[in-house]
C-alpha cells in the first residue's frame, strides 16, 4: 500500500490533515479524546468532528475551539509532553509529535534569529496546534501510514497578506516557507493563507518523497479534510491510499547537443558513461544550430551519480554545457535473471533470460544478448535464431 497526500487544491493546515485522516477510518470519539486530552494542558479545548460540503465535495471537518493559557516556549512544550499520557497513544506517536514541533521551532528560530528554546508558540495558539498535531499523529499511526510509502504532491500556498504579531506579512508566512524550502510549491489559487506552519510541518515529517505526478496505484480510497474558509474552490486536503505493484524511483535526465564529435568518440563516451553509473545512454541523430548534423546525447542516471556523469560527458565530448532535467520519476518493474537450458542442434546450452515482474505476474522476458552472442559464436547459428530458441525454451518452461 502507498499513501498520497495532495495539498494541490487548497493547501494544508493542521485541522485539514486531521479531517482527511479521520475520514479514512479512524474512530472519531477516540480521536477527539486524544486531541482534547493533550491540548487541555495548554488551554481550554473543545473538539468537534463533523461532515461538511466544500464546493460540493463531501469532507470531514475537525473544528478545534480553544482559549489559550498564553504563549509557551518550545522548551515548555516538550516538558509538558513528558508528563502527559493517554492509554491509546503510543510512545511512537509522542516522538512523532515532538519531531513536528521541533520542525516548527527550528523554522521560527531561523526566521526570527533566536535560539530554538526561546521560540514561543503564539501565532497559531499552543493549544490549537497541540490538538491538531497530536490528532494528526495519532490518526496517521492508527491507520498504519507510518509503515507505508508516503508521497507528497506540490503545495498550494495561497496569496495576499496576513496579520501577525509582527505586523502584516505576505503569504506564505516566513515559517511556512522555511519549512517547505525543499518541497515543490506554487502560489495561489486564491488570496488566502492556504498553507500554515502546522500543516507544513506535519507534511514534511509524514512524506517520504515529493513528486509532481501521482504514482501508479489501484484500489484507491480517498479521504477529504475540510478547511475553515469558504472559497471559490473546494477548500479540502485530499489523501489517497491504494495498492502499488509498480515501485517508483527517482532519476536525473542529462542532455547535451553535439555537432563536432566523431563516431569513435561517441562510442567511447557511451562506454565511459556506463562505467560512471549511467542507467541508460541514448544517442539520437538530429539537426543542431545552423542546420548542422549532430547528435542529442541523453543519459539517465541516479541523483547521486549525476554530477560525475555530467563531468564525464563534458570531459569526453568537449561540450560546453549539460542540461539537467532533475527529479524525473519513473515506474519500474522488479526484475530477475532466470537461466534456461536450450537445445541448440543437439547441444545443451545455458542462456539467461531477463524477466520483468509486477507482483507475481511476468510482464516481459528478454534473452541476454551476451549469452546469445556466445552461443552463436560457438555453434555458427545466427544470434537472432539463438535468441528465438531461448525465448521458446523459457515459454515452454513457464507452461510446464
Residue pairs with C-beta under 8 A, 6 or more apart in sequence:
1 148
1 241
1 242
1 243
1 244
2 148
2 149
2 150
2 151
2 215
2 217
2 241
2 242
2 243
2 244
3 145
3 148
3 149
3 150
3 151
3 239
3 240
3 241
4 150
4 151
4 152
4 153
4 214
4 215
4 217
4 239
4 240
4 241
4 242
5 12
5 20
5 150
5 151
5 152
5 153
5 203
5 206
5 207
5 237
5 238
5 239
6 153
6 237
6 238
6 239
6 240
7 152
7 153
7 154
7 155
7 156
7 194
7 195
7 199
7 203
7 237
7 238
8 153
8 154
8 155
8 156
9 156
9 233
9 234
9 235
9 236
9 237
9 238
10 16
10 156
10 190
10 194
10 227
10 229
10 231
10 233
10 234
10 235
10 236
10 237
11 155
11 156
11 157
11 158
11 193
11 194
11 195
11 196
11 199
11 227
11 237
12 155
12 194
12 195
12 196
12 199
12 200
12 202
12 203
12 237
13 132
13 194
13 195
13 196
13 198
13 199
13 227
13 228
13 237
14 124
14 128
14 129
14 131
14 132
14 133
14 135
14 136
14 196
14 198
14 199
14 202
15 61
15 62
15 63
15 64
15 132
15 225
15 227
15 228
16 62
16 199
16 225
16 226
16 227
16 236
16 237
17 132
17 136
17 199
17 202
17 203
17 225
17 237
18 31
18 35
18 49
18 62
18 132
18 135
18 136
18 139
18 225
19 49
19 59
19 60
19 61
19 62
19 224
19 225
19 226
19 237
20 59
20 60
20 223
20 224
20 225
20 236
20 237
20 238
20 239
21 136
21 139
21 140
21 143
21 145
21 223
21 225
21 239
22 28
22 31
22 49
22 60
22 62
22 135
22 139
22 223
22 225
23 59
23 60
23 223
23 224
23 225
24 139
24 143
24 221
24 223
24 239
24 241
25 143
26 138
26 139
26 142
26 143
28 49
30 88
30 138
30 142
31 49
31 135
31 138
31 139
32 47
32 48
32 49
33 86
33 88
34 86
34 88
34 89
34 134
34 135
34 138
35 45
35 47
35 62
35 64
35 131
35 132
35 134
35 135
35 138
36 45
36 46
36 47
36 131
37 84
37 86
38 81
38 84
38 86
38 89
38 130
38 131
38 134
39 45
39 47
39 64
39 66
39 127
39 128
39 130
39 131
39 134
40 127
41 80
41 83
41 84
41 130
42 68
42 69
42 72
42 77
42 80
42 126
42 127
42 130
43 66
43 67
43 68
43 69
43 125
43 126
43 127
43 128
44 66
44 67
44 127
45 64
45 65
45 66
45 127
45 128
45 131
46 64
46 65
46 66
47 62
47 63
47 64
47 65
47 131
47 135
48 62
48 63
48 65
49 60
49 61
49 62
49 63
50 60
50 61
50 63
51 58
51 59
51 60
51 61
52 58
52 59
52 60
52 61
52 226
53 59
54 224
54 226
54 227
54 230
54 231
54 234
54 235
54 236
55 231
55 232
55 233
55 234
55 235
56 234
57 224
57 234
57 236
58 224
59 224
59 225
59 226
59 234
59 236
60 223
60 224
60 225
60 226
61 225
61 226
62 132
62 135
62 225
63 228
64 128
64 131
64 132
66 125
66 127
66 128
66 131
67 127
68 125
68 126
68 127
68 128
69 126
69 127
71 120
71 121
71 122
71 126
72 80
72 120
72 121
72 126
73 117
73 118
73 119
73 120
73 121
74 101
74 102
74 105
74 116
74 117
74 118
74 119
74 120
74 121
75 117
77 101
77 121
77 126
77 130
78 98
78 101
81 94
81 97
81 98
88 138
89 134
89 138
90 141
92 141
92 146
93 134
93 137
93 138
93 141
96 137
96 140
96 141
96 146
96 205
97 133
97 134
97 137
99 205
100 133
100 137
100 198
100 201
100 202
100 205
101 129
101 133
101 201
102 116
103 179
103 201
103 204
103 205
104 119
104 121
104 129
104 175
104 179
104 197
104 198
104 201
105 116
105 119
106 116
107 174
107 175
107 176
107 178
107 179
107 197
107 201
108 114
108 119
108 175
108 197
109 115
109 116
109 118
109 119
110 178
111 174
111 175
111 178
112 119
121 129
122 165
123 164
123 165
123 173
123 175
123 197
124 196
124 197
124 198
129 198
132 198
132 202
133 198
133 201
133 202
136 202
137 202
140 146
140 206
143 241
145 206
145 241
148 241
149 208
149 209
149 244
150 206
150 207
150 208
150 209
151 207
151 208
151 209
151 210
151 211
151 214
151 215
152 183
152 203
152 206
152 207
152 209
152 210
152 211
153 210
153 211
153 212
153 214
154 183
154 184
154 185
154 186
154 210
154 212
155 180
155 183
155 184
155 185
155 186
155 195
155 200
155 203
156 185
156 186
156 188
156 189
156 194
156 195
157 171
157 172
157 176
157 180
157 185
157 186
157 187
157 188
157 194
157 195
158 171
158 172
158 187
158 188
158 190
158 191
158 192
158 193
158 194
158 195
159 171
159 187
159 188
159 190
159 191
159 192
160 170
160 171
160 191
160 192
160 193
161 168
161 169
161 170
161 171
162 168
162 169
162 171
162 173
162 193
163 169
164 173
171 192
171 193
171 194
172 180
172 185
172 193
172 195
173 193
173 196
173 197
175 197
176 195
176 196
176 197
176 200
179 197
179 200
179 201
179 204
180 195
180 200
180 203
180 204
182 204
183 200
183 203
183 204
183 210
184 210
184 212
185 195
189 233
190 231
190 232
190 233
192 229
192 231
194 227
199 237
209 248
209 250
211 248
211 327
211 329
212 327
212 329
213 329
214 240
215 244
215 246
215 248
215 329
215 331
216 244
216 246
216 248
216 331
217 240
217 242
217 243
217 244
218 242
218 243
218 244
218 245
219 242
219 243
220 240
220 241
220 242
221 240
221 241
221 242
222 238
222 239
222 240
223 238
223 239
223 240
223 241
224 236
224 237
224 238
224 239
225 236
225 237
225 239
226 235
226 236
227 235
227 236
227 237
228 235
229 235
245 358
245 359
246 331
246 332
246 333
246 358
247 331
247 332
247 334
248 329
248 330
248 331
248 332
249 302
249 329
249 330
249 332
250 302
250 303
250 327
250 328
250 329
251 279
251 300
251 301
251 302
251 303
251 328
251 329
251 330
252 300
252 301
252 302
252 303
252 306
252 324
252 325
252 326
252 327
252 328
253 298
253 299
253 300
253 324
253 325
253 328
254 298
254 299
254 300
254 301
254 306
254 309
254 310
254 313
254 322
254 323
254 324
254 325
255 296
255 297
255 298
255 299
255 322
255 323
255 325
256 296
256 297
256 313
256 317
256 319
256 321
256 322
256 323
257 286
257 288
257 294
257 295
257 296
257 297
257 319
258 266
258 288
258 294
258 295
258 296
258 297
258 317
258 319
259 288
259 289
259 292
259 293
259 294
259 295
260 294
260 318
261 269
261 295
261 317
261 318
265 316
265 317
266 283
266 295
266 297
266 317
268 316
269 297
269 312
269 313
269 316
269 317
270 281
270 283
272 312
272 316
273 281
273 299
273 309
273 312
273 313
273 316
274 281
276 305
276 308
276 309
276 312
277 301
277 302
277 304
277 305
277 308
277 309
278 299
278 300
278 301
278 305
278 309
279 300
279 301
279 302
280 299
280 300
281 297
281 298
281 299
281 300
282 296
282 297
282 298
282 299
283 295
283 296
283 297
283 298
284 295
284 296
284 298
285 293
285 294
285 295
286 293
286 294
286 295
286 296
287 293
287 294
288 294
297 313
297 317
297 319
299 309
299 313
301 309
303 326
303 327
306 324
310 322
310 324
313 319
313 322
314 320
314 322
333 356
333 357
333 358
333 363
333 364
334 356
334 357
334 358
335 354
335 355
335 356
335 357
336 354
336 355
336 357
337 352
337 353
337 354
337 355
337 368
338 352
338 353
338 355
338 394
339 350
339 351
339 352
339 353
340 350
340 351
340 352
340 353
340 390
340 393
340 394
340 397
341 348
341 349
341 350
341 393
342 348
342 349
342 350
342 351
342 375
342 386
342 389
342 390
342 393
343 389
343 393
344 375
344 379
344 381
344 386
344 389
345 379
345 381
347 379
349 375
349 378
349 379
350 371
351 367
351 368
351 371
351 372
351 375
351 386
351 390
351 393
352 367
352 368
352 371
353 365
353 366
353 367
353 368
353 390
353 391
353 394
354 365
354 366
354 367
354 368
355 362
355 364
355 365
356 362
356 363
356 364
356 365
357 363
362 398
365 391
365 394
365 395
367 386
367 387
367 390
367 391
369 383
369 387
371 390
372 383
372 386
372 387
372 390
373 383
375 381
375 386
376 382
376 383
376 386
379 386
